[in-house]
């Protein structure tokens, strides 16, 4: 698109450009490609210093997450992170009719891992590849009945508001609130395969049919995606029988007794307060993975049988889900003090030499674009004339961020965070450039929003060395709309589509971080903005622009 030089003598040209940007809901407007072909304009670039410094993330909200991590994550820089989960379980229906003479059979927990279908096997069954698996060493996994009540509302507040729970929940420290042990596996490992579900073949009387070798015949009737699937067997059948089923009357005509604890949600969540998933290392190591508690197949199913006509036992299911409150408890290695030291010694004016980024209850970088007023004045005078009218057009603006490879040399490639996100800390949302990026990929978040925030770039040795984040529209807002929101937050992320803010316990500069940052166990160290950092590795703001010759 050709533009006459005279157009840029009026503010109208910039108004037209602003309207074009508004139209980016359907396609990107690349001002760079529009203007570089016009011989009446010259293009150039300029770098501006920013202040980037460390900020420790205090305990972070982990209630309301769309998924939950569980396990033990080892990082050679940040040490070991351990994450437990406490969750309510909610019946799909209330006041169940148990039938005549109900007898407990088993209780099974199913929680899918995150996985992708990769194809089919020779029998036409789907094959899977697991996603969001960070460590795969054996560990001890225990499941307890929780004695801690996860309330929906904060009754102490006025007015009453939703109760938030944070990663430092201490209610389970030292075994507190661990009820009956329901499951334990001293050497738990992840099963990456699909799970076959079915039953034994039975005769008309409900008796199992055996084959010629005396083995029970098995009927496979369906398969589910790879899941954490546990049979809660640490307590005797009598425990569950007495817990859920009312005593039977000798009078066959007597009505079943009323069970108030099973009559509504409030009563049930107080009667059975939930499950506590606890992990412990084996030989100092463990597995770390994300679980999809919100999947339709995530369940706690209580199987039982009751007596039907002609003394035939019929199997039935009391179905429960994880649709109630759920909290992750995060424990970092207390001997690693990198984050605390960096936070205590942060240089908010010049910026720090190194930036320590870690997900969860970790650390972020605060980026102040124009902390130095003289830098802001230089920027304004370069892009506006004496009358306050735009004199240059910003084609593209980026922050290029370099990894401190020497500081993270002990990390392997899988431990390098592939994505970073940049948040507007005033409003706790991504910067505006995020919303202009139409490369959203819901099925593969790793390759989502790759125009605004690139994947970690690799060097010739296959190691990560830099990220690039586009801030073009954020700068245009500052320049053309007199925006004064300069302070940004740089986070690691497991999922750049997960942008819901989750609160941080009060600090001076940080109110919230993204859900993707809460869920990430990974960490890295970046070169900062301090003048002691070599210029070719320092975080700076680089602006590409066009102006009349």
N, C-alpha and C positions, 0 to 999 in steps of 0.2 A: 504494500500500500504506500504510494508516494505522498509525501507531504511537502508543501511549499514552505520555504524558509520563513515567509512573512507570517505564516500561521503562528509561529512560535514567538512572535512579537506581542501576542495577545494571550491573556489567561484562558481564552476559550479553547485553545488547543489542549490544555491540560484538563479542562472540563470534559472534552470529548474523550480523552484518554481514560479519565476516571470512569466515564460511562461504559467504555469498552471493558474495563476491568470488572465492573459490576456484572457484565454479561458473561463472565467466566464460568457461570454455573453450568454452561453447556460445553465450553471448550476453552482451552488456555489461550490467552492473548500474549504472544511473545513479542514484547516491545523491542527486544533486541533484533529479531529478524525483520521487524517492520522498518526500523530506522537505519540499520547499517547499510542498506542498499541505496540510500539517498545521499548523493554526493554533496549536498548542502550541509551535511552534518558530520561532525567528527566524533569518534568514540574513544573512550579512555577508561581508566580505572584508578581508584584511589583507596588506600587502606587507612583505617582509623583504629586507634587503640581502644580497647574495652577493659573493664575490670572484671575478672572472673576469680571467684574465691570460694572456699569450701564452707559447706553448711551441713552439720550433722542432722540426720533425721532422728528425732526422738521417736518414742513409741508411736506407731502408725495404726490408724483404724484398719482392722481386718474383718470386721463384721460387714456383711453385705457384699462381699466379693463374688464375682461371677464364677470363680473356681477357687480351689485351695491347693496349696502345695503341702506335701507331707514328706518328711524324711530328713536326711543328713547330707549336707553339701560341703565339700572340702575345697577351699581355695588357698593356693600357696601364698597369696598376699594377705587376704582377710581372715584366714583361719576357717574354723568350722562353724556352720550355721545349722541349727536344729529347729525343725518346725513340727509342732504337734497340732492336732485339730480337735476341737470339741464342738459337737453338733447336736441339735435337737433332732428327733425323729417324730414325724407327724402321721397319724393314721389317715388312710384315704377315705375312711368312713367311720362312723361312731356307733356306739350301742350295738355291737355285733351280736348276731344270733348264732351262738356256738353250736346249736343243735343238741342232740341227745348224747350224753356221756362223752364230751370232747376230751381228747387225749393229745398232749403235745407230741409232735414228731421232731421238728428241728427249726432253727432260726438262722437265716442266711442273709449276709450283707453283700450287696453288689454295688460297686461304684466304678464306672468306666474310666479308663485312662483316656487321654486324648490320642487319637490315632487317625490314620488315613487309609482308605482302601487302595491297595496297589494292584489288584488283579483278582484272578480266580485260580483255584487249584484244579487238579484233574477231575474232581467230582463236582465242579461248578460252585464251590464255596468261596466266599470272599477271603482274600488274604490281606493282611494289615501291616502297616508300619507305624510304630509308636512315635508320638510327638511329645515334646515337653518332658523328656526324661533327661535328667542332668547327671546323675550318678547311678551306677548299677552294681554296687557291692552289697553283699549280704548285711543284714541288720536285724536287730530284735524289734518285732512289732507286737504291741499289746493293745487290746481293746478292753476298756473298762466301762461299766455303767457309771455315768456321771452323776455326782451328787450336787452339782452346781447349777443353780437355776438361771437360765439365760432369759432375762426379762425383755419384753417388747418395748417397754417405755421406762424412761428415767423419772421415777415417781418423785424424786427430790427436786426436780426443776419446776419452775413456775413461769409460764404454763408447762404442762407435761409435754415432753418431746420424746422422740425416738431414742432408745438407749443405744449408745455406741460402745463397742468393745475394741480394745487396742491390743497390739502385739505383745505388750508386757504383762498380760493377764497373769497374775501371780496366784490365782486361786488353786492351781494344781501343783504349785511348788511343794517339794518334800512329801509328795503323795497325798496332799490335801485334796479332798473331794473325789478321790479315786474310790468308786464303789466296788462292787463285785467284779473280779476279773472274769471276762467273758471269752477272751481268746488270747492266745500267745503263740508266737512262732519265733523260736530262738535264732533261726537262720533264714529269715524271709528274703526271697528274691522275686523280682518282677517276672510274671509270666506274660510273654509278648504275644501269645497265640489267642485266637478266637476261642470262646468257651462253648462247648456243646452241652445243651440242656436236654434232659429227657427223663425217662422212668423205666423201671423194669417191666417187662411184659407180665401180665397177670391173667389168671383164669377168672371165670365168672364169679368165683367166691372171693376174689381179691387176693388170692395167693400167688406168689411169684412162681413163674414157670422156669424150670431149669433145663439146660440142653443136655446132650448125651454125655458130656464130660462133667456134669454136675454143676456147671456155672450158670448164674442167672442170665437170662436173655435181656438185652438192653435195647430200648427203642430210642433213637435220637430224633427229636421232633423239632428242634430249632437251635440256632447258634447266635451268640451275641458277640459284639466286638470285645477286644481284650479289656479285661476289667480286674479290679481288686475284688476278689470274691472269697468271702470268709464264712465258715460255718462256726457259729459261736457255741463251742462245746466245753468250755472250761467249767461251767456250772452243770450240775446234774439235771436231768429232765424234770425232776420234781421242783427245782427252782422256778423254771418257766411255767410249769403246770400250776403251781400255787400263785404265781405272780399274775397270770392272765385269766385263768379259768376259775369260775366260782365252784365251791363245793356242790356236789350233786345231791339232790334230795332222794330219799328212798321212795317217795311218792311219785310214780310215773306221770301223774296228772298235774303235779305242781309246776307253777310257772318258774322260769329261770329267774334267779335273783337279780335285782337291779345293780349295775356296777357304775356308780357315779364317776369313778376315775376314767372310765372309757366313754363317757357320754358327751364330752366336748373337748375342744383343743386346750383350753386353759386348765381343766382338770387333768388331762392326760400329761401335759408337759410338766406339771408339778409332780405327778405320780411317777412318771418315767422321764427323768430330766434330760436324758440324752446319752450319747456315746462319746468316750474320750479315746482318741487314737494317739497312742504314745509310741515314740521311736527311741531306740538306744543303739549306739554303735557296737559293731562286732569287730574286734581287732582295730578299733579306732576309726572305722569307716562305716559307710552305709549307702543306701539308695536315696535318691531325691527325685520326686516326680509330682506332676500336677494331676488332680483328680476332678472329674466333671460331676460334682454333686448335683448339678441341675439337669442332668440328662434324664430323659424319660425312663431309661432303664435303671437309674440309680434307685436302690430300694433296700428296705429291710423287711423281709418276708418271713412271717411266722407260719409254719406249716403244721397242721394238726389233722386229726381224723375224728369223725363222730359216727355214731351208729345210725344206719338207715334201716329200711325195712329188711326183714328176714336175716337180721344179725349181720348184715354186710357193712363193713367199715368204709366210709367215703372220705377221701382226702379233700381238704379245703385250705384256703390261704387267708391270713389276715395281713393285708398289705399296708406298708408304711413307706414314707418318702423322707427326703431331707429338705423339705420345703420350709422348715422353721429357721431359727437363728443358728448361725454357724460362725466360729471364730478360729483364726490361726494364731498360735502362740509361737513367737519367734525368739530363739535364744542364740545370741552371737558369742563367739569365743571371747571371754573377758580378758584374756591375756594379750589380745591384739588391740593396741591403743592408737593405731594410725589415724583413725577417723577422729577420735577425741582430741588428739594432739593438733591435727590440722584445723579443726574447728576452733580450738582455743587460740591458735596463732594466725587466724585468717587475716590477710591484709586487704581490707575492703576498698582501699583507694587504688593501690597499684596492682592488686590481684596477686594470687599465689603462684609460686613456681610450678607446683604440681596440684592437680585436681583429683580428688579421690571420689569416684562414683561407685556406689554399691546399692543394689536394690533392697527392698524390704525395709527393715529397721537399720538403715545404712547411712548413705551420704549422697548429697547432690552438689552441683555447682551453681552458685548464683552469678549471673552475668548482668552487669550493669553497663549498658551500652555507652552512656555518656556520663559516667561518674565524674570525670574531669570536665568542668564547665567550658574550659578553653577548647576541648575537643568538640563539644557540642556547637560552640560558636563557629569553629572552623567548618563543621559540616553544614550548618545553616547558611553561612556566607558563601560556601561553594555551590549551593543548590538554589539559593534565592538571591534576587537582586536587592538593591537598596530600598526598593518599594515593597519588598516582601513577596514579589511574584516569582514563580519558579523560573530558573535560568538554565537548568539542566534537567534531563529526563533520566530517572533511574531505570536502567534496563534489567539489571539483576544485582542482587546483593546476597552475599553468602558469609557464613562463618565456617571456616575450615578448621577442624579440630584434630590435633595430632595425638596419637597414643604415645605414651612414654614407654617405648619398647624395652628399654633397659630395666625399668622398674617392674615390669610384668613378664620378664623373660621366663619365669618358672611356670607360668600358666600355659596349658596346652590350647590348641586352636579352638576346641569345643567350649572353653571357658571364656572366650572373648565375647562380650556383648555385641550382637550384630546390629542393634539399632539403638539410637538415642532419640529422645523427644525433647522439644523445647516448649515450655509453658509460659504463658503470661501470668505472672504471680499475683497481679492485682485482682484478676478475675478467675484465676485457677482453671484456665482453659488453654488449649494449644494456641500458639500465635496464629494470626489470620491466614498466613500462607498455608497452614495445614488444611484449612477448609477450601482453599482454592485448588488443592491437589485432588484431581478426580481419579487417581490411580488406586482407589480403595479396593482391596481384595479381602473379602470376608473369609474366604476358605483358606487363604494362605497369608496370614498377617505379616510374615517375614518379608513378603514382596508387596506390601501395601504402602501407599503414600511414599513411593520411592522417588518422586520428583522433588518433593519438599525436603525430604530427609533420606540421604542415600544409605545403603547398607555399608557396613564397615568395608573399606577398601583394603586390598591385600598387596603386600610387596612381592618382590620376585621370589622370596622364600616361602610364600604362602601365609605369612603372618600379617595380622591386621596392623594398619599404621595410621589411617585417618578416616574421619567422617566429614561430611559436608551438609550443612543445614541452610536452606534458603530462607532469607528474611526480607525479601523484596517488598512485599506488601506491608509488612510491619514497618519498614522504613518510610514507605509512601504515606502511611498514616501519620507518622511523626512529622513528616515534612509538609504534607498537604492539609492535614486535619488538626495540626497542632496537638497531637496526642502526647501526653506526658508520662505514659506508662513505659518506662525504660527497663525495669528490672525483670529478668527472665530466669527461669529455672531449667537446668539441664539434667535430665534423668536417664538412667538406663531403662530398658523396657523389654518385656517378653512379647508384647503385643501392642503395636502402635495404634491399633484400632480401639484399645481399651483406654479411654481418655476420661472416664468418670473420675472426679477428684475424690480422694479419700483423706480424711483429716489427719493431721499430725498433732500430737500433744503440743500445746502452745510453745513457740519459740519466737525470737525477735523478728525473723524474716520469712518464716515458712509456715503456711497454714495448711497446705495439702500437697499431695503428690498424686500422680496418675495411678489408676488401677494396675496398668502394665508395669509400673515401677514397684508397686507393692509386691507383686507376684514374682518378680525376678530375684533369684538368689545370686546372680552374677555381679561381678565388680570389675573395674579397670582403673588405671591411673593415666591421666592425660597431662600433656604439657599445658601450663596455665598461661596467664597474660602478663606476668611480672616481667619487667625489663631485663631481668637476668636470664630469661629464657631466650635462646637464639631466635632471631626474628623469623627465620624460615620455619620454625616449629611453634611459634607463639600464636595463641588464639587472637585473631584480629577480625575486624569487620572489613570486607573487601566489597567495594561498590563499583559496578560497571555502569557507565552512563553515556549519554549522547548529549551534544550541545551544538548550537550553530557554529559554523566555522567563522 
